[in-house]
Amino acid sequence: MGTKLWICACDGKENIILDLIRRKNIPRAVAMYLAARGINAEEVDHYFNNSFADLTDPYRFPGMDVAVKRLWQAIRNRERILIHGDYDTDGITATSLLSWVLEKNGAVVSSFLPHRFDDGYGFTPESLAKALETAPSPCKVLVTVDCGINSCPAVADAASKGIDVIITDHHEPGEESSPALAIINPKVHKELADMHQLSGVGVAFKLAHAFIKYGRDNNLGGYATEMQDVLDFVALGTVADIVPLLGENRILVKYGMETLRKQLRPGIRALIEVAHVDASITPSDITFKLAPRINAAGRLGNAISALELLNASNIVDAYKFADMLETFNQRRQAKEQEIFSEAKHQVESDPFFDKSITITAAGEGWHQGVIGIVASRFARDYNRPAIVLTIQGDEAHGSGRSIPGVNLIKILAKCSHLLTRYGGHPMAVGLGLHKSKIKEFQKEFEEHVRSEISPSDIVDSISYDGVVDLAELQDEFFALYPKLGPFGHGNPQPTYRINHLEIIRTFPIKAGHTKGIVRDINGDTSDFIAFNMVIDPRTTWDVVALPHINEYYGEKRRQLQIIDAKPSIV
């Protein structure tokens, strides 16, 4: 408590704050929040009031017209369409979304998700062969979702079999050009820079949107398909993939949360109940409760059970699959904790650990399905880029997670001579290498990250939107609070520093936490809660806190969730 570096995100933006207050008549606390995110007076109305109609034209994507024409041709000719997805929440929701839209418009569709251990990652010649074997009849069109951009051998194999391949992906493209019929990936095109943060399911949504639009414009169909109805899939996959909730993503998740709360699908309803999520679902519920259960299927079992949950047509089947995911998730949690404890001991026993700015851990037989979560915990807890490897025979398979300012794809490219494979996003990667290369890789990984950041960059810090008094966090502030969301990666909740708070009352609460009432130097008061912190009432405190409305048995009260505190300097 109080050991983190506090950074004000609106420093140097005083003129923007004053302009927002003057021209838009908004509270200073809200103006600080907007200025910290680069929103000026000209942009604020759109930021507050963006609508579903503000989504960009899907036909901005080169190749989109070729893709949708081919899909409608397949429907007209009764040709089977095969969707090849991925085994995480982003890939599973993208698969479910696209299959739902196509089937609703008369398509004959099969879906294939690779098995993490049997098939490995992505669209490969082996996964193509397996997908074709499992399809009830030959297919003529194959659509990849959340994979495929660097799968040139698999695309060539499909083409040799007379199959047209449409790639939808959001991963970084390699140098080799794919022979696919159409490539729908914003990162292939510099002019689509505003779309580069889309998730896999976001790109799949763009294809589905263009498909419906083409069908309606050409009297082919699509009239009964409302695109808002699939936004629950988009919200799940987008939040789970930890892409920034800004721009297009913010609109998709905003309206996707509305669809998700309606629980239109039996599978969504069953998942929400099993995860004990209440009706006011938030993006954090996706991050910490819903997505881990969907991911657990692919981590420990077969991801197809998660797909069957989302596709379930009745509540009986939905509960069956939801219970399966709950069992997988409990097993995942146990294995994750076991490996994290072992890896943590290994890492902290390294005599160079305190001076390192990266983390690399490797263990024999660690469960491949959970090492990515372990890497995430390391990156979060130590604020360092982390790679966790499982050694199986002579090969090591790994997952990496980054911190802001470190592009892991760029770093791994510099280490590529040591790797047998690598890929992913700037913030999350997968890789493979011979076990004899682990020590050399660890050394080079540290060196290359050091060329990008310095030790001062990994000092644990908290960013806040500005310094306020309690009087500034009243009804006027909370009237605009809902317009600032949805909150998540890249668009965090409003966070403020409040100085010289006196604790005037505390209430009994579970050991290790503190709850009570604070008063500032102006005499204004607020409820507060501080998890995993014991705050001494005898001291005056400066705090960084999240203001919110706490509802308890129907009563709504303003409350500060204190996330860090340090004694005030008199």
LOKE-78176 format. One record per residue (C-alpha): x, y, z; residue in three letters; residue number from 1. Coordinates in steps of 0.02 Angstrom, whole numbers. Each point is the difference from the previous one (the first is absolute). Layout:
residues N
VOKE        X        Y        Z   res     n
VOKE        X        Y        Z   ALA   NUM
...
***
This chain:
residues 570
VOKE        X        Y        Z   res     n
VOKE        0        0        0   MET     1
VOKE       69      170      -51   GLY     2
VOKE      154      -73      -82   THR     3
VOKE      -59       23     -180   LYS     4
VOKE       43      150     -108   LEU     5
VOKE     -151      112      -23   TRP     6
VOKE      -13       81     -173   ILE     7
VOKE     -127      133      -48   CYS     8
VOKE      -63      -36     -176   ALA     9
VOKE      -65      176      -31   CYS    10
VOKE      161       94       42   ASP    11
VOKE       35      129     -134   GLY    12
VOKE     -181       -5      -62   LYS    13
VOKE      -69      143      104   GLU    14
VOKE      -53      100     -154   ASN    15
VOKE     -100     -148      -68   ILE    16
VOKE      -84      -21      170   ILE    17
VOKE      -47      184       11   LEU    18
VOKE      -66       -2     -180   ASP    19
VOKE     -108     -152       37   LEU    20
VOKE      -72       82      155   ILE    21
VOKE      -32      165      -88   ARG    22
VOKE      -70      -61     -165   ARG    23
VOKE      -89     -158       56   LYS    24
VOKE      -48       47      178   ASN    25
VOKE       57     -166       71   ILE    26
VOKE       67      -34      175   PRO    27
VOKE      186       23       25   ARG    28
VOKE       24     -183       51   ALA    29
VOKE      -78      -57     -164   VAL    30
VOKE      103      127      -98   ALA    31
VOKE      158      -72       80   MET    32
VOKE      -52     -175      -49   TYR    33
VOKE      -31       52     -181   LEU    34
VOKE      160      101      -14   ALA    35
VOKE      101     -146       68   ALA    36
VOKE      -68     -104     -145   ARG    37
VOKE       34      131     -133   GLY    38
VOKE     -182       51      -22   ILE    39
VOKE      -23      185      -39   ASN    40
VOKE     -154      112       -8   ALA    41
VOKE      -30      -38     -185   GLU    42
VOKE       -4     -188       32   GLU    43
VOKE      -94      -11      163   VAL    44
VOKE     -178       -4      -69   ASP    45
VOKE       41     -148     -111   HIS    46
VOKE       94      -83      143   TYR    47
VOKE     -151       15      114   PHE    48
VOKE     -134      -42     -128   ASN    49
VOKE       76     -121     -126   ASN    50
VOKE     -127     -119      -72   SER    51
VOKE       -6     -165      -91   PHE    52
VOKE      -19      100     -161   ALA    53
VOKE      172       75       29   ASP    54
VOKE       86     -165      -42   LEU    55
VOKE      106       19     -156   THR    56
VOKE      -47      -74     -168   ASP    57
VOKE       61     -180       -8   PRO    58
VOKE       36       24     -186   TYR    59
VOKE      149      107       47   ARG    60
VOKE       90     -168       13   PHE    61
VOKE       80      -44     -168   PRO    62
VOKE      -61     -170      -57   GLY    63
VOKE     -163        9       98   MET    64
VOKE     -109        3     -156   ASP    65
VOKE       86     -155      -70   VAL    66
VOKE      -25      -91      166   ALA    67
VOKE     -185       36       21   VAL    68
VOKE      -42      -36     -182   LYS    69
VOKE       82     -171       19   ARG    70
VOKE      -98      -37      159   LEU    71
VOKE     -166       43      -82   TRP    72
VOKE       50     -104     -151   GLN    73
VOKE       33     -148      116   ALA    74
VOKE     -174       22       76   ILE    75
VOKE      -80        8     -171   ARG    76
VOKE       92     -158      -58   ASN    77
VOKE      -25      -94      165   ARG    78
VOKE      189      -15       23   GLU    79
VOKE       62      -40      175   ARG    80
VOKE       93      141       88   ILE    81
VOKE      131      -53      126   LEU    82
VOKE       49      120      139   ILE    83
VOKE      171      -29       77   HIS    84
VOKE       16       88      167   GLY    85
VOKE      115        4      150   ASP    86
VOKE      -12      -73      176   TYR    87
VOKE       -6      161      103   ASP    88
VOKE     -150      110       39   THR    89
VOKE       35      117     -145   ASP    90
VOKE       11     -142     -125   GLY    91
VOKE     -148      -96       72   ILE    92
VOKE     -117      150        1   THR    93
VOKE       55       48     -176   ALA    94
VOKE      -40     -177      -59   THR    95
VOKE     -170        1       84   SER    96
VOKE      -43      173      -66   LEU    97
VOKE       40      -39     -180   LEU    98
VOKE      -83     -171        0   SER    99
VOKE     -158       75       77   TRP   100
VOKE      -12      139     -131   VAL   101
VOKE       35     -116     -147   LEU   102
VOKE     -119     -138       57   GLU   103
VOKE     -138      127       33   LYS   104
VOKE       15       48     -183   ASN   105
VOKE       -8     -175      -72   GLY   106
VOKE      182      -54       -1   ALA   107
VOKE       59     -178       28   VAL   108
VOKE      133       26      133   VAL   109
VOKE      125     -107       96   SER   110
VOKE      117       67      134   SER   111
VOKE      170      -64       53   PHE   112
VOKE      104       51      150   LEU   113
VOKE      176      -72       16   PRO   114
VOKE       46      -97      157   HIS   115
VOKE      137       94       94   ARG   116
VOKE      107     -155       28   PHE   117
VOKE      -45     -113     -146   ASP   118
VOKE       -5      133     -136   ASP   119
VOKE       99      147       66   GLY   120
VOKE      -36      182      -39   TYR   121
VOKE      -75       72     -157   GLY   122
VOKE      -50      -54     -174   PHE   123
VOKE      123     -132      -59   THR   124
VOKE        3     -135     -135   PRO   125
VOKE      -31     -126      140   GLU   126
VOKE     -148       95       74   SER   127
VOKE      -70       23     -177   LEU   128
VOKE        6     -187      -30   ALA   129
VOKE      -82      -36      168   LYS   130
VOKE     -135      132      -29   ALA   131
VOKE      -42      -72     -171   LEU   132
VOKE       -9     -176       74   GLU   133
VOKE     -123       55      134   THR   134
VOKE     -115       96     -119   ALA   135
VOKE     -157      -98      -47   PRO   136
VOKE       27       35     -185   SER   137
VOKE      131       80     -113   PRO   138
VOKE       19      188       18   CYS   139
VOKE       35      128     -134   LYS   140
VOKE       28      154      108   VAL   141
VOKE      105       14      158   LEU   142
VOKE        0      152      113   VAL   143
VOKE      132       21      135   THR   144
VOKE      -40      105      153   VAL   145
VOKE      132       65      120   ASP   146
VOKE      135      -93      -96   CYS   147
VOKE       70      -31     -173   GLY   148
VOKE       94      157      -48   ILE   149
VOKE      167      -91       -2   ASN   150
VOKE      -67     -170      -52   SER   151
VOKE       58       -1     -181   CYS   152
VOKE       34     -189       -9   PRO   153
VOKE     -175      -41       65   ALA   154
VOKE      -80      124     -121   VAL   155
VOKE       98      -77     -144   ALA   156
VOKE      -55     -175       53   ASP   157
VOKE     -182       56        3   ALA   158
VOKE       15       81     -171   ALA   159
VOKE       72     -161      -71   SER   160
VOKE     -159      -86       59   LYS   161
VOKE     -111      127      -87   GLY   162
VOKE      -44       94      159   ILE   163
VOKE      -12      189        2   ASP   164
VOKE       75       72      161   VAL   165
VOKE      -58      161       81   ILE   166
VOKE      115       55      141   ILE   167
VOKE      -66      107      142   THR   168
VOKE      134       37      128   ASP   169
VOKE       73      140      105   HIS   170
VOKE      176      -66       31   HIS   171
VOKE      157       79      -71   GLU   172
VOKE       31      -54     -182   PRO   173
VOKE      167      -74      -51   GLY   174
VOKE       97       43     -156   GLU   175
VOKE      -70     -142     -107   GLU   176
VOKE     -157       41      -98   SER   177
VOKE     -145     -120       23   SER   178
VOKE      -84      -78     -152   PRO   179
VOKE     -172       13       82   ALA   180
VOKE     -152       56      -99   LEU   181
VOKE      -24      145      122   ALA   182
VOKE       93       63      153   ILE   183
VOKE     -100       98      127   ILE   184
VOKE      130       63      124   ASN   185
VOKE       18      186       42   PRO   186
VOKE      184      -20       40   LYS   187
VOKE       36      -41     -182   VAL   188
VOKE      -52      177      -49   HIS   189
VOKE       79      160       66   LYS   190
VOKE     -155       99      -51   GLU   191
VOKE     -100     -102      128   LEU   192
VOKE      105       60      147   ALA   193
VOKE     -158       45       97   ASP   194
VOKE      -52     -184      -14   MET   195
VOKE      166      -76       55   HIS   196
VOKE      -62      -28      177   GLN   197
VOKE     -146     -111      -51   LEU   198
VOKE       -6     -172       78   SER   199
VOKE      -24     -158     -100   GLY   200
VOKE     -186        1       35   VAL   201
VOKE       -3      185      -47   GLY   202
VOKE       69      -42     -172   VAL   203
VOKE     -124     -144      -17   ALA   204
VOKE     -138      123       43   PHE   205
VOKE       57      113     -142   LYS   206
VOKE      -14     -145     -122   LEU   207
VOKE     -172      -45       66   ALA   208
VOKE      -56      182      -10   HIS   209
VOKE       59       14     -182   ALA   210
VOKE      -82     -169      -39   PHE   211
VOKE     -170       59       65   ILE   212
VOKE       17      168      -85   LYS   213
VOKE       40      -81     -167   TYR   214
VOKE     -146     -121       17   GLY   215
VOKE     -123      139       34   ARG   216
VOKE       68      115     -136   ASP   217
VOKE      -12     -139     -130   ASN   218
VOKE     -164      -79       56   ASN   219
VOKE       87     -161       51   LEU   220
VOKE      -51       -3      183   GLY   221
VOKE       58       62      168   GLY   222
VOKE     -162       91       38   TYR   223
VOKE      -37      -97      160   ALA   224
VOKE      177       14       70   THR   225
VOKE       31      142      122   GLU   226
VOKE      185       30       26   MET   227
VOKE      -31       62      178   GLN   228
VOKE      -53     -178       43   ASP   229
VOKE      178      -65      -20   VAL   230
VOKE       84      137      100   LEU   231
VOKE       -2     -111      156   ASP   232
VOKE      130     -107      -90   PHE   233
VOKE       99      156      -47   VAL   234
VOKE        1       66      179   ALA   235
VOKE       58     -167       70   LEU   236
VOKE      141      -24     -125   GLY   237
VOKE       58      181       -5   THR   238
VOKE       13       21      189   VAL   239
VOKE       77     -173       21   ALA   240
VOKE      136       37     -129   ASP   241
VOKE       54      155       97   ILE   242
VOKE       -4      119     -147   VAL   243
VOKE      -24      186       41   PRO   244
VOKE     -181       52       27   LEU   245
VOKE       21      153     -108   LEU   246
VOKE      -70       55     -168   GLY   247
VOKE      -93     -139      -90   GLU   248
VOKE       27     -122      144   ASN   249
VOKE      -80      119      124   ARG   250
VOKE     -159       10     -105   ILE   251
VOKE       -5     -188      -28   LEU   252
VOKE       21      -39      184   VAL   253
VOKE     -119      137       56   LYS   254
VOKE     -143      -74     -100   TYR   255
VOKE       64     -176       22   GLY   256
VOKE      -19       15      189   MET   257
VOKE     -183       50      -27   GLU   258
VOKE      -29     -157     -103   THR   259
VOKE       95     -107      124   LEU   260
VOKE     -107       61      145   ARG   261
VOKE     -157      -55      -95   LYS   262
VOKE       65     -180        7   GLN   263
VOKE      -84      -43     -165   LEU   264
VOKE       94     -164      -22   ARG   265
VOKE      -26     -151      113   PRO   266
VOKE      189      -25        7   GLY   267
VOKE       31      179       56   ILE   268
VOKE     -133      -16      135   ARG   269
VOKE       72     -164       65   ALA   270
VOKE      178       68       -1   LEU   271
VOKE      -52      155       97   ILE   272
VOKE      -91     -104      131   GLU   273
VOKE      142     -125       22   VAL   274
VOKE      123      144       19   ALA   275
VOKE     -113       86      129   HIS   276
VOKE       -5      164      -96   VAL   277
VOKE     -145      116       39   ASP   278
VOKE     -111       83     -130   ALA   279
VOKE      103      161      -10   SER   280
VOKE      143      -85      -93   ILE   281
VOKE      157      105      -21   THR   282
VOKE      156      -25     -108   PRO   283
VOKE       94      -51      158   SER   284
VOKE     -124     -144       20   ASP   285
VOKE       53      -59     -173   ILE   286
VOKE      185       16       45   THR   287
VOKE       -6      -88      168   PHE   288
VOKE     -151     -116       -8   LYS   289
VOKE      -70      -38     -173   LEU   290
VOKE      153       -5     -113   ALA   291
VOKE      103     -111      118   PRO   292
VOKE     -137     -131       -7   ARG   293
VOKE      -11        7     -190   ILE   294
VOKE      190       -7      -13   ASN   295
VOKE       10     -145      122   ALA   296
VOKE      -75     -117     -129   ALA   297
VOKE      144       31     -120   GLY   298
VOKE      130        2      138   ARG   299
VOKE      -43     -167       80   LEU   300
VOKE     -125      -86     -113   GLY   301
VOKE      -68       24     -173   ASN   302
VOKE      -54      176      -46   ALA   303
VOKE     -148      -73      -95   ILE   304
VOKE      -97      -14      164   SER   305
VOKE        9      191       18   ALA   306
VOKE      -60       20     -180   LEU   307
VOKE     -143     -121       34   GLU   308
VOKE      -46      104      152   LEU   309
VOKE      -12      160     -102   LEU   310
VOKE      -94      -89     -138   ASN   311
VOKE     -120      -93      116   ALA   312
VOKE     -180       13      -58   SER   313
VOKE      -80      -48      166   ASN   314
VOKE       35       31      183   ILE   315
VOKE       21     -185       44   VAL   316
VOKE      148      -21     -118   ASP   317
VOKE       65      171       52   ALA   318
VOKE       10      -48      184   TYR   319
VOKE       86     -164      -46   LYS   320
VOKE      138       92      -92   PHE   321
VOKE       10      140      129   ALA   322
VOKE       28     -130      136   ASP   323
VOKE      137      -78     -105   MET   324
VOKE       87      168      -14   LEU   325
VOKE      -16       28      187   GLU   326
VOKE       87     -165       33   THR   327
VOKE      138       43     -125   PHE   328
VOKE       21      170       82   ASN   329
VOKE       20      -72      175   GLN   330
VOKE      134     -119      -64   ARG   331
VOKE       82      144      -93   ARG   332
VOKE        8      104      159   GLN   333
VOKE       83     -141       97   ALA   334
VOKE      131      -32     -135   LYS   335
VOKE       33      186      -23   GLU   336
VOKE       35       25      186   GLN   337
VOKE      113     -152        6   GLU   338
VOKE      106       59     -148   ILE   339
VOKE        1      182       55   PHE   340
VOKE       67      -48      172   SER   341
VOKE      137     -107      -77   GLU   342
VOKE       44      132     -130   ALA   343
VOKE        0      140      128   LYS   344
VOKE      123      -95      110   HIS   345
VOKE      111      -30     -152   GLN   346
VOKE       -4      182      -55   VAL   347
VOKE       28       77      171   GLU   348
VOKE      143     -121       36   SER   349
VOKE       97       70     -147   ASP   350
VOKE      142      108       72   PRO   351
VOKE      -23      124     -143   PHE   352
VOKE     -189       17       22   PHE   353
VOKE        2      169       88   ASP   354
VOKE      105       77     -139   LYS   355
VOKE      -97      -77     -145   SER   356
VOKE     -139       89      -94   ILE   357
VOKE      -71     -160      -76   THR   358
VOKE      -59     -167       67   ILE   359
VOKE       31     -169      -81   THR   360
VOKE      -53     -160       86   ALA   361
VOKE        7     -179      -65   ALA   362
VOKE      -54     -166       72   GLY   363
VOKE      -11     -182      -53   GLU   364
VOKE     -176      -54      -40   GLY   365
VOKE      -88      159       54   TRP   366
VOKE     -177       -4      -69   HIS   367
VOKE        4       88     -167   GLN   368
VOKE     -179       61       19   GLY   369
VOKE       34      113      150   VAL   370
VOKE      175       69      -29   ILE   371
VOKE      -74      153      -86   GLY   372
VOKE      -98       43      158   ILE   373
VOKE      157      -24      104   VAL   374
VOKE       93      120     -116   ALA   375
VOKE     -142      125       20   SER   376
VOKE       14       -9      190   ARG   377
VOKE      187       30       -8   PHE   378
VOKE      -21      149     -117   ALA   379
VOKE     -136       73      112   ARG   380
VOKE       80      -34      169   ASP   381
VOKE      178       51      -45   TYR   382
VOKE      -36      124     -140   ASN   383
VOKE      125      -85     -115   ARG   384
VOKE      -16      -89     -168   PRO   385
VOKE      -11     -186       40   ALA   386
VOKE       27     -162      -96   ILE   387
VOKE      -52     -167       75   VAL   388
VOKE       58     -161      -85   LEU   389
VOKE      -51     -180       20   THR   390
VOKE      133     -128      -48   ILE   391
VOKE      -67     -156      -84   GLN   392
VOKE      136     -115      -63   GLY   393
VOKE      128      102      -96   ASP   394
VOKE     -121      141      -39   GLU   395
VOKE      -56      148      106   ALA   396
VOKE     -168       80      -35   HIS   397
VOKE      -37      170       75   GLY   398
VOKE     -116      146       24   SER   399
VOKE       49      180       31   GLY   400
VOKE      -89      153       69   ARG   401
VOKE       61      178       -8   SER   402
VOKE      -17      169       83   ILE   403
VOKE      -39      167      -84   PRO   404
VOKE      146       60     -104   GLY   405
VOKE       69     -171      -45   VAL   406
VOKE      -53      -80     -165   ASN   407
VOKE       33     -186       27   LEU   408
VOKE      -18      -41     -185   ILE   409
VOKE      139      124      -38   LYS   410
VOKE      108      -73      139   ILE   411
VOKE      -27     -180      -56   LEU   412
VOKE       43       47     -179   ALA   413
VOKE      172       50       64   LYS   414
VOKE       14     -172       85   CYS   415
VOKE      -72      -96     -148   SER   416
VOKE      165      -90      -37   HIS   417
VOKE      -25      -93      164   LEU   418
VOKE     -184      -41      -27   LEU   419
VOKE      -90     -135      -98   THR   420
VOKE     -158      104       -5   ARG   421
VOKE      -78      158       72   TYR   422
VOKE     -153      108      -27   GLY   423
VOKE     -140       97       81   GLY   424
VOKE      -25      181       53   HIS   425
VOKE      114      135       70   PRO   426
VOKE      -70      -39      174   MET   427
VOKE      -20     -190      -12   ALA   428
VOKE      101     -129      -95   VAL   429
VOKE       30     -185      -23   GLY   430
VOKE      169      -74      -41   LEU   431
VOKE       99     -161      -15   GLY   432
VOKE      185      -44       10   LEU   433
VOKE      118     -145       36   HIS   434
VOKE       28      -20      186   LYS   435
VOKE      188       20      -23   SER   436
VOKE      -32      180      -57   LYS   437
VOKE      -97       56      155   ILE   438
VOKE      146       80       93   LYS   439
VOKE       59       90     -156   GLU   440
VOKE     -176       59      -36   PHE   441
VOKE      -21       63      178   GLN   442
VOKE      160      103      -18   LYS   443
VOKE      -48       74     -170   GLU   444
VOKE     -179       33       54   PHE   445
VOKE       64      103      147   GLU   446
VOKE      124       94     -111   GLU   447
VOKE     -127       43     -135   HIS   448
VOKE     -130       60      125   VAL   449
VOKE      134      108       83   ARG   450
VOKE       27       83     -169   SER   451
VOKE     -183       54        3   GLU   452
VOKE      -26       51      182   ILE   453
VOKE      103       41      155   SER   454
VOKE      -14      -67      178   PRO   455
VOKE      -97      157       48   SER   456
VOKE     -138      -52     -121   ASP   457
VOKE      -42     -155      100   ILE   458
VOKE      -25       93      164   VAL   459
VOKE     -176      -44       54   ASP   460
VOKE     -111      152      -25   SER   461
VOKE     -179       59        7   ILE   462
VOKE      -71      124     -123   SER   463
VOKE     -137      117       59   TYR   464
VOKE     -104      127      -95   ASP   465
VOKE       26      149      114   GLY   466
VOKE       -9       69      177   VAL   467
VOKE     -176       35       62   VAL   468
VOKE      -98       40      159   ASP   469
VOKE     -145     -110       56   LEU   470
VOKE     -123      138      -50   ALA   471
VOKE       50      -29     -181   GLU   472
VOKE      -58     -181        6   LEU   473
VOKE     -184       33       29   GLN   474
VOKE     -161      -16     -100   ASP   475
VOKE       59      105     -147   GLU   476
VOKE      151     -113      -22   PHE   477
VOKE      -98     -161       15   PHE   478
VOKE     -132       61     -125   ALA   479
VOKE      135       -6     -135   LEU   480
VOKE       92     -153       68   TYR   481
VOKE      -96     -128     -108   PRO   482
VOKE       46       96     -158   LYS   483
VOKE      186      -27       34   LEU   484
VOKE       -7     -189      -15   GLY   485
VOKE       10     -140      -39   PRO   486
VOKE      156      -16      106   PHE   487
VOKE      139     -122      -34   GLY   488
VOKE      172      -14      -79   HIS   489
VOKE       49      168      -75   GLY   490
VOKE     -151       86       77   ASN   491
VOKE       16      -21      189   PRO   492
VOKE     -126       61      128   GLN   493
VOKE       13      181       60   PRO   494
VOKE      138        4      132   THR   495
VOKE       43      150      108   TYR   496
VOKE      120       56      133   ARG   497
VOKE      -80       75      155   ILE   498
VOKE      114       77      131   ASN   499
VOKE      -10       23      188   HIS   500
VOKE     -141     -122       38   LEU   501
VOKE      -46      -34      179   GLU   502
VOKE      -80     -166       45   ILE   503
VOKE     -145       45      115   ILE   504
VOKE      -76     -173       16   ARG   505
VOKE       38     -182      -43   THR   506
VOKE     -115     -150       -8   PHE   507
VOKE       37     -184       34   PRO   508
VOKE       56      -91     -157   ILE   509
VOKE      101     -153      -45   LYS   510
VOKE      179        4       68   ALA   511
VOKE      123       88     -115   GLY   512
VOKE     -128      122      -72   HIS   513
VOKE      -62      170       60   THR   514
VOKE     -172       79      -18   LYS   515
VOKE      -70      160       69   GLY   516
VOKE      -29      187      -26   ILE   517
VOKE      129      132      -46   VAL   518
VOKE       -5      191       12   ARG   519
VOKE      105      122     -100   ASP   520
VOKE       69      168       52   ILE   521
VOKE     -160       87      -59   ASN   522
VOKE     -108     -105      114   GLY   523
VOKE      -79     -106     -139   ASP   524
VOKE      -18     -186       36   THR   525
VOKE      -10     -163      -98   SER   526
VOKE      -13     -185       31   ASP   527
VOKE      157      -97      -43   PHE   528
VOKE       64     -176      -16   ILE   529
VOKE      181      -59      -16   ALA   530
VOKE       32     -181      -46   PHE   531
VOKE      160      -82       62   ASN   532
VOKE       45      158       96   MET   533
VOKE       -7       41      185   VAL   534
VOKE      -14      190       13   ILE   535
VOKE       38       74      170   ASP   536
VOKE     -135      124       56   PRO   537
VOKE      128       97      101   ARG   538
VOKE       88       61     -158   THR   539
VOKE      -53      127     -134   THR   540
VOKE       13      -81     -171   TRP   541
VOKE       26       45     -183   ASP   542
VOKE      -89     -131     -106   VAL   543
VOKE      -24      -55     -179   VAL   544
VOKE     -177      -64      -18   ALA   545
VOKE     -137      -53     -119   LEU   546
VOKE     -165       91       33   PRO   547
VOKE     -156     -104      -30   HIS   548
VOKE     -178      -28       59   ILE   549
VOKE      -17     -144      122   ASN   550
VOKE     -172      -80        3   GLU   551
VOKE      -41     -105      152   TYR   552
VOKE     -176      -68       28   TYR   553
VOKE      -72      133     -115   GLY   554
VOKE       89      146       82   GLU   555
VOKE      123       95     -111   LYS   556
VOKE      146       92       81   ARG   557
VOKE      154       85      -68   ARG   558
VOKE      157      -96       44   GLN   559
VOKE      186       13      -31   LEU   560
VOKE       95     -160      -37   GLN   561
VOKE      174       43       62   ILE   562
VOKE      134      -86     -104   ILE   563
VOKE      152       80       83   ASP   564
VOKE       33      114      148   ALA   565
VOKE      144       88       85   LYS   566
VOKE       11      115      152   PRO   567
VOKE      -28      182      -43   SER   568
VOKE      146      118        9   ILE   569
VOKE      -45      140      118   VAL   570
***
